[in-house]
Amino acid sequence: MSTKVPQDGTAESRQAARRKAPVVLLIAAWLVPGLGHLLLGKRHRALVFGLVVLASFVTGVLVDGELGTPREASPFSWLATIACCGNGALYFVRLIWLNGLDLLSLSSFPYQLQGGGSPTAAGFSYGNTFLYTAGLMNLLVMLDVSDITRGEKD
């Protein structure tokens, strides 16, 4: 799947540039860090990217970081939520761990979700940063999978 795109401006190069990554592959890359590269046969990249995202996420949780969750009077909390959602399944497993399986039945969903963490903990801010960074890194890994699938990168 890693064919080079001709850069000469021909119809073939324009058609190759319009190719899109399969949606299922991108969803797999988002849900499980490294899985997109593994499905493309890039085992080394899959291992490295998966371990980096997982290590950042686990470090963030262990130093009492708070997952980004929407807050009613804070529109910027949605940015933290989007960054943390980039962690894919890790984010949702942690949310279920903290809120239980009845998290969707909360009266004012999504504003009552608990993100864990302890603001009085010494590592709280660092933990938040690790959690946001892990999610954003996984989104960048998804873009890498897309580039490889479209033939723009090897």
C-alpha positions in Angstrom: 0.0 0.0 0.0 3.0 2.3 0.2 3.3 3.4 -3.5 4.9 6.7 -4.2 2.7 9.4 -5.7 4.1 10.9 -8.9 4.8 14.6 -8.5 4.8 15.5 -12.2 1.2 17.0 -12.2 -0.2 14.3 -14.5 -3.7 12.9 -14.2 -2.2 9.9 -12.5 -0.6 12.0 -9.8 -3.8 13.9 -9.2 -5.8 10.7 -8.9 -3.3 9.2 -6.5 -3.5 12.4 -4.3 -7.3 12.0 -4.1 -7.2 8.5 -2.7 -8.5 8.4 0.8 -7.5 6.2 3.7 -10.2 3.6 4.5 -12.4 4.8 7.4 -12.2 1.5 9.2 -8.4 1.7 9.2 -8.5 5.2 10.7 -11.0 4.2 13.3 -8.8 1.2 14.3 -5.8 3.6 14.5 -7.8 5.9 16.8 -9.2 3.2 19.0 -6.0 1.3 19.7 -2.8 3.3 19.5 -0.5 1.6 17.0 -3.1 -0.7 15.5 -3.3 1.3 12.2 0.4 0.8 11.6 0.2 -2.8 12.6 -2.6 -3.4 10.0 -0.4 -1.7 7.4 2.5 -4.1 8.2 4.6 -1.4 9.9 5.3 -3.5 13.1 8.2 -1.4 14.4 6.2 1.9 14.1 3.1 0.2 15.6 5.1 -0.9 18.6 6.9 2.4 19.2 3.8 4.6 18.6 1.6 2.3 20.7 4.0 2.2 23.6 4.6 6.0 23.6 0.9 6.8 23.7 0.2 4.1 26.3 3.1 5.2 28.5 2.0 8.8 28.3 -1.6 7.9 29.2 -0.6 5.6 32.1 1.8 8.2 33.4 -0.9 10.8 33.4 -3.3 8.6 35.3 -0.6 7.5 37.8 0.4 11.1 38.7 -3.3 12.0 39.3 -4.1 13.7 36.1 -7.7 14.5 35.2 -9.2 13.3 32.0 -10.7 16.2 30.0 -14.5 16.2 30.4 -16.9 19.0 29.4 -17.8 21.5 32.0 -21.0 23.5 31.7 -19.6 27.0 32.2 -16.3 26.4 30.6 -16.2 26.2 26.8 -12.4 25.6 26.8 -13.0 22.3 28.7 -14.2 20.9 25.3 -10.7 21.4 23.9 -9.3 19.3 26.8 -12.0 16.7 26.1 -11.2 16.5 22.4 -7.5 16.1 23.2 -8.2 13.3 25.7 -10.7 11.7 23.3 -7.7 11.2 21.0 -6.6 8.4 23.3 -9.4 6.3 21.8 -10.4 3.2 23.8 -8.1 4.2 26.7 -10.2 7.3 27.3 -13.5 5.5 27.3 -12.2 2.7 29.5 -10.9 5.2 32.1 -14.2 7.1 32.0 -16.2 3.9 32.6 -13.7 3.0 35.4 -14.4 6.4 37.1 -18.1 6.8 36.4 -19.4 3.2 36.1 -21.5 1.8 33.3 -24.4 4.1 34.1 -22.4 7.1 32.9 -24.8 7.7 30.0 -27.8 7.8 32.4 -26.5 10.8 34.2 -29.2 13.6 34.4 -27.1 16.3 32.7 -24.8 14.2 30.5 -22.0 15.0 29.6 -21.5 17.7 32.2 -21.5 15.5 35.2 -18.7 13.1 34.1 -15.9 12.7 36.5 -12.4 12.8 35.0 -10.5 11.5 38.1 -7.4 13.1 39.3 -6.8 15.2 42.4 -6.2 18.9 42.1 -4.3 18.9 45.4 -1.9 16.2 44.2 1.7 17.3 43.4 1.6 15.8 39.9 -1.9 17.0 38.9 -0.9 19.5 36.2 1.8 17.2 34.9 -0.7 14.4 34.7 -3.2 16.5 32.8 -0.4 17.4 30.4 0.5 13.8 29.9 -3.1 12.8 29.2 -3.7 15.6 26.7 -0.3 14.9 25.0 -1.1 11.2 24.7 -4.4 12.0 22.9 -2.9 14.5 20.6 0.0 12.2 19.7 -2.5 9.4 18.9 -4.3 11.8 16.5 -1.0 12.6 14.8 -0.3 8.8 14.5 -3.7 8.6 12.8 -2.6 11.2 10.3 0.6 9.2 9.7 -1.6 6.1 8.9 -3.6 8.2 6.5 -0.5 9.5 4.8 0.9 6.0 4.4 -2.4 4.6 3.1 -2.6 7.4 0.5 1.0 6.7 -0.7 2.3 10.1 0.4 4.7 8.5 2.9 6.6 5.3 3.3 
